Amino acid sequence: MNAALAPLRSATQVADRITNNNNIHMNASLDNFLFEREPDSRLSELFRAAAAHVRDLGFDLCAYHVRFPLPISSPKAVQLDNYPCAWSQRYRALNYQAIDPTLAHAQHYASPLVWSEQVFTHAPALWDDMQANGIKVGWAHPVRCARNLVGVLTAARSEGEICSRELREKQAMLAWAAQTAHMEISRYLAPRFMPSVDTPLSQREIDVLRWTADGKTASEISAILAISERTVNYHANNAVVKLGVANKTAAAAHAALLGLL
């Protein structure tokens, strides 16, 4: 284990430093939006460690959101936070994650985003509601891993605008906290929300799916790889079975999103 991850492994030692440490919420978006007041102990431990780092940076509130890429038509997402119960429940009930600009930002950019009224231009109701509930200042840091899991670690507080000096002094530390939290928490959650491939794809199956993803036909792939079209279809069908999907197009899409290509 990398020594840089040690703070997350010793999370129970710092749990008592977290405000609302008995008030961790887990919002999980599956077929519908589910809500659990008490995540399991390991998940709580990992989140408390992330919240401890955020608190050390001067933010009492913390949220971690991760989006899983499959199924493509309705991606799953999980959010852990130590926001006040009333706000967490309201955020869920009003489906604010669907219009949250910090989550939309994370899907396209890796740069940190400081909350402002301008950032929430297209979600004024969310901005006004946050302000009314005392969640006024925030700093969201997106992070993405090789498995196409997009995460956001948000540091928040009720007062004290984030000045340019604070941004300069703390940006590297927030980036480290975001990367570390994302690595540990997403890895822990992945078996629940990501399909597993019990039998690894062969190199030839990967080659076929790569060219399929580029829009090549079986005939074209046959010429590119210097194998028969029948052999191309054989490898494509094997990949379909291993990935548990309906056809080679879905196989190529799933393999790409799972980081297998």
Residue pairs with C-beta under 8 A, 6 or more apart in sequence:
1 9
4 176
4 180
5 180
5 183
5 184
7 14
7 49
7 52
7 53
7 180
8 46
8 49
8 50
8 180
8 181
8 184
10 49
11 45
11 46
11 48
11 49
11 52
12 45
12 48
14 48
14 49
14 52
15 21
15 45
15 48
15 52
17 52
17 55
18 48
18 51
18 52
18 55
18 82
19 55
19 60
19 61
19 82
20 82
20 83
20 84
21 48
21 51
21 82
23 82
23 84
23 85
24 38
24 39
24 44
24 47
24 48
24 80
24 81
24 82
25 35
25 36
25 37
25 79
25 80
25 81
25 82
25 83
25 85
25 88
26 35
26 36
26 37
26 39
26 43
26 78
26 79
26 80
27 33
27 34
27 35
27 77
27 78
27 79
27 80
27 81
27 88
27 91
27 92
27 97
28 34
28 35
28 36
28 76
28 77
28 78
28 79
29 76
29 77
29 78
29 97
30 76
31 74
33 92
33 95
35 89
35 92
38 44
39 47
39 80
42 188
43 80
43 185
43 188
43 189
46 181
46 184
46 185
46 188
47 62
47 64
47 80
47 82
47 181
47 185
49 181
49 184
50 62
50 64
50 153
50 177
50 180
50 181
50 185
51 62
51 82
53 173
53 176
53 177
53 180
53 181
54 61
54 62
54 153
54 155
54 174
54 177
55 62
56 173
57 155
57 170
57 173
57 174
57 177
58 157
58 160
58 166
58 170
59 139
59 155
59 156
59 157
60 156
60 157
60 158
61 81
61 82
61 83
61 135
61 155
61 156
61 157
61 158
62 81
62 82
62 153
62 154
62 155
62 156
63 79
63 80
63 81
63 82
63 83
63 152
63 153
63 154
63 156
64 79
64 80
64 81
64 151
64 152
64 153
64 154
64 181
64 182
64 185
65 77
65 78
65 79
65 80
65 97
65 103
65 106
65 151
65 152
65 154
66 77
66 78
66 79
66 149
66 150
66 151
66 152
66 182
66 185
66 186
66 189
67 75
67 76
67 77
67 103
67 106
67 107
67 149
67 150
67 151
68 75
68 76
68 77
68 78
68 149
68 189
68 190
68 193
68 194
69 75
69 148
69 149
69 257
69 258
70 76
70 194
70 195
70 254
70 257
70 258
72 253
72 257
76 193
77 97
78 189
78 193
79 97
80 185
81 88
83 91
83 135
83 156
84 133
84 134
86 133
87 130
87 133
87 135
90 96
90 129
90 133
91 97
94 129
96 123
96 126
96 129
97 103
99 122
99 123
99 125
99 126
100 123
100 126
101 113
101 119
101 120
101 121
101 122
101 123
102 113
102 115
102 119
102 138
102 140
102 152
102 154
103 152
105 113
105 119
105 140
105 142
106 140
106 142
106 150
106 151
106 152
107 150
109 142
110 142
110 143
110 144
111 142
112 139
112 140
112 141
112 142
112 171
112 174
112 175
113 119
113 139
113 140
113 141
113 142
114 138
114 139
114 140
114 162
114 167
115 130
115 136
115 137
115 138
115 139
115 140
115 156
117 127
120 126
120 127
130 136
134 158
135 156
135 158
136 157
136 158
136 159
137 156
137 157
137 158
137 159
137 160
137 161
137 162
138 154
138 155
138 156
138 157
139 154
139 155
139 156
139 162
139 174
140 152
140 153
140 154
141 152
141 153
141 154
141 155
141 174
141 175
141 177
141 178
142 150
142 151
142 152
142 178
143 150
143 151
143 152
143 153
143 175
143 178
143 179
143 182
144 150
144 151
145 151
145 182
145 183
145 186
146 259
147 186
147 190
147 194
147 258
147 259
148 257
148 258
148 259
149 182
149 186
149 190
149 194
151 178
151 181
151 182
151 185
151 186
152 178
153 174
153 177
153 178
153 181
153 182
155 174
194 258
195 243
195 244
195 254
195 258
197 242
197 243
197 258
197 260
198 242
199 242
200 242
201 209
201 239
201 242
201 243
201 255
201 260
202 235
202 238
204 225
204 227
204 235
205 235
205 236
205 238
205 239
205 242
206 255
206 260
206 261
207 225
207 235
208 221
208 225
208 232
208 235
208 236
208 239
208 248
209 236
209 239
209 248
209 251
209 252
209 255
209 256
209 260
209 261
210 252
210 261
211 220
211 221
211 224
211 225
212 221
212 236
212 248
212 249
212 251
212 252
213 252
213 253
213 255
213 256
213 261
216 224
218 229
218 232
218 233
218 236
219 229
221 229
221 232
222 228
222 229
222 231
222 232
225 232
236 248
236 251
237 248
239 248
239 251
239 255
240 246
240 247
240 248
240 250
240 251
243 250
243 251
243 254
243 255
245 251
245 254
252 261
255 261
